[in-house]
Amino acid sequence: MKRMIFFLLVSLVTVSMSAQNYAVINSETILGSLPEYTSAQEQISDLQEQYQQKIQAEYDQLEAMFQQYQNDKARLSAQQKNAREQEILDREEEVKALQEQYFGKEGTLAKTSEVLFKPIQDRLQEAIKYIADNKEFSLVIDIAAGMGVVHYSPDIDISNLVLERLQAVR
């Protein structure tokens, strides 16, 4: 009797496991095929370059201030030296704050990226869910990250279906 219950339990688990459908996608390939994603990447890249140039100009001015201080140092009184040093330190803090404003976690670049990429990612997520629901996939794994996926069969890759869905619902 125990053997029969054990056999029945193993059979039930095996049947339920084989009924599971799995699929993989490569989000990098999918997103790279979307013109709006490429456009958003270009906008972010341009903005990043623009901000980097502004920050570099600020650091160049800071370096010039420091060099001028080094040149004038011998002629300055102790009070003047302290004032100039403090001016340089204050300016350095301002430049670092500006850099954080542009490139920090809550900076302009991060916020702009979120505004540009979030709708695209939401559409991708909706397309994946639509395909998974219609094809009855229990699990969809994104292989773009590559973490933990050692091997997969190309037969379960639904990236093309997701891309087709994204292009169809424009």
C-alpha positions as CSV (number, residue, x, y, z in Angstrom):
1,M,0.0,0.0,0.0
2,K,2.8,2.4,0.9
3,R,4.5,1.6,-2.4
4,M,1.4,2.3,-4.3
5,I,0.9,5.7,-2.6
6,F,4.5,6.5,-3.2
7,F,4.2,5.5,-6.9
8,L,1.0,7.5,-7.3
9,L,2.6,10.6,-5.7
10,V,5.7,10.4,-7.9
11,S,3.6,9.9,-11.0
12,L,1.4,12.9,-10.0
13,V,4.5,15.1,-9.5
14,T,6.0,13.9,-12.8
15,V,2.8,14.7,-14.8
16,S,2.5,18.1,-13.2
17,M,6.1,19.0,-13.9
18,S,5.9,17.8,-17.6
19,A,2.7,20.0,-18.0
20,Q,4.8,23.1,-17.3
21,N,5.8,25.1,-20.4
22,Y,8.9,27.2,-20.3
23,A,10.2,29.8,-22.7
24,V,13.1,32.2,-23.0
25,I,13.5,35.6,-24.5
26,N,16.5,37.8,-25.2
27,S,15.4,41.3,-24.2
28,E,18.5,42.9,-25.6
29,T,17.7,41.5,-29.1
30,I,14.1,42.6,-28.8
31,L,14.8,46.1,-27.6
32,G,17.6,46.6,-30.1
33,S,15.1,45.9,-32.8
34,L,12.8,48.7,-31.7
35,P,13.4,52.1,-33.3
36,E,12.0,53.9,-30.3
37,Y,14.5,52.1,-28.0
38,T,17.4,53.0,-30.3
39,S,16.2,56.6,-30.4
40,A,15.9,56.8,-26.6
41,Q,19.4,55.4,-26.3
42,E,20.7,58.1,-28.6
43,Q,18.9,60.8,-26.7
44,I,20.4,59.6,-23.4
45,S,23.9,59.3,-25.0
46,D,23.6,62.9,-26.4
47,L,22.4,64.2,-23.0
48,Q,25.2,62.4,-21.2
49,E,27.8,63.9,-23.5
50,Q,26.4,67.3,-23.1
51,Y,26.4,67.1,-19.3
52,Q,29.9,65.6,-19.3
53,Q,31.2,68.6,-21.4
54,K,29.6,71.0,-18.9
55,I,31.2,69.2,-15.9
56,Q,34.6,69.1,-17.6
57,A,34.4,72.8,-18.3
58,E,33.6,73.4,-14.6
59,Y,36.6,71.2,-13.6
60,D,38.8,73.1,-16.0
61,Q,37.7,76.4,-14.4
62,L,38.4,74.9,-11.0
63,E,41.9,73.8,-12.1
64,A,42.5,77.3,-13.5
65,M,41.5,78.8,-10.1
66,F,43.9,76.5,-8.3
67,Q,46.8,77.3,-10.7
68,Q,46.1,81.0,-10.3
69,Y,46.2,80.5,-6.5
70,Q,49.5,78.6,-6.8
71,N,51.0,81.5,-8.8
72,D,49.7,84.2,-6.4
73,K,50.4,82.3,-3.2
74,A,53.8,83.8,-2.4
75,R,52.3,87.4,-2.6
76,L,49.2,86.7,-0.5
77,S,48.8,87.3,3.2
78,A,47.7,84.4,5.4
79,Q,44.1,85.8,5.5
80,Q,44.0,86.1,1.7
81,K,45.4,82.6,1.3
82,N,42.7,81.2,3.6
83,A,40.0,83.1,1.7
84,R,41.2,81.8,-1.7
85,E,41.6,78.3,-0.4
86,Q,38.1,78.4,0.9
87,E,36.8,79.8,-2.4
88,I,38.4,76.9,-4.3
89,L,37.0,74.4,-1.8
90,D,33.5,75.9,-2.1
91,R,33.7,75.9,-5.9
92,E,34.8,72.3,-5.8
93,E,31.8,71.4,-3.7
94,E,29.5,73.3,-6.2
95,V,31.0,71.3,-9.1
96,K,30.5,68.0,-7.3
97,A,26.9,69.0,-6.5
98,L,26.3,69.8,-10.2
99,Q,27.8,66.5,-11.1
100,E,25.5,64.7,-8.7
101,Q,22.6,66.7,-10.1
102,Y,23.3,65.5,-13.6
103,F,24.7,61.9,-13.0
104,G,23.4,60.9,-9.5
105,K,20.8,58.2,-8.7
106,E,18.2,60.9,-8.6
107,G,19.9,63.1,-11.2
108,T,18.5,64.5,-14.4
109,L,20.1,61.8,-16.5
110,A,18.5,59.0,-14.4
111,K,15.1,60.7,-14.5
112,T,15.2,61.3,-18.2
113,S,16.2,57.6,-18.7
114,E,13.2,56.5,-16.7
115,V,10.9,58.8,-18.7
116,L,12.2,57.5,-22.0
117,F,12.7,53.8,-21.2
118,K,9.8,53.0,-18.8
119,P,7.0,53.1,-21.5
120,I,9.1,50.8,-23.7
121,Q,9.8,48.4,-20.9
122,D,6.2,48.4,-19.9
123,R,5.2,47.6,-23.5
124,L,7.8,44.8,-23.6
125,Q,6.4,43.4,-20.3
126,E,2.8,43.5,-21.7
127,A,3.9,41.7,-24.9
128,I,5.7,39.0,-22.9
129,K,2.7,38.5,-20.6
130,Y,0.3,38.4,-23.6
131,I,2.4,35.7,-25.4
132,A,2.9,33.8,-22.1
133,D,-0.8,33.8,-21.3
134,N,-1.8,32.8,-24.9
135,K,0.8,30.1,-25.2
136,E,0.3,29.0,-21.6
137,F,3.9,29.4,-20.6
138,S,4.4,29.0,-16.8
139,L,7.8,30.6,-16.8
140,V,9.6,33.0,-19.2
141,I,13.3,33.6,-18.6
142,D,15.3,36.5,-20.0
143,I,18.6,35.2,-21.2
144,A,20.0,38.7,-21.8
145,A,21.3,38.9,-18.2
146,G,22.9,35.5,-18.7
147,M,23.0,34.9,-14.9
148,G,22.3,31.3,-14.1
149,V,21.3,30.2,-17.6
150,V,23.8,27.6,-18.7
151,H,22.0,26.1,-21.6
152,Y,18.6,26.4,-23.3
153,S,17.0,25.0,-26.4
154,P,16.5,27.5,-29.1
155,D,13.1,25.9,-29.6
156,I,11.8,27.6,-26.5
157,D,13.0,31.1,-27.5
158,I,10.0,33.3,-28.0
159,S,11.9,36.5,-28.7
160,N,10.5,36.7,-32.2
161,L,6.9,36.3,-31.0
162,V,7.4,39.1,-28.5
163,L,8.9,41.3,-31.1
164,E,6.1,40.6,-33.5
165,R,3.6,41.4,-30.8
166,L,5.3,44.7,-30.0
167,Q,5.3,45.7,-33.6
168,A,1.7,44.6,-34.1
169,V,0.3,46.8,-31.2
170,R,1.9,50.0,-32.2
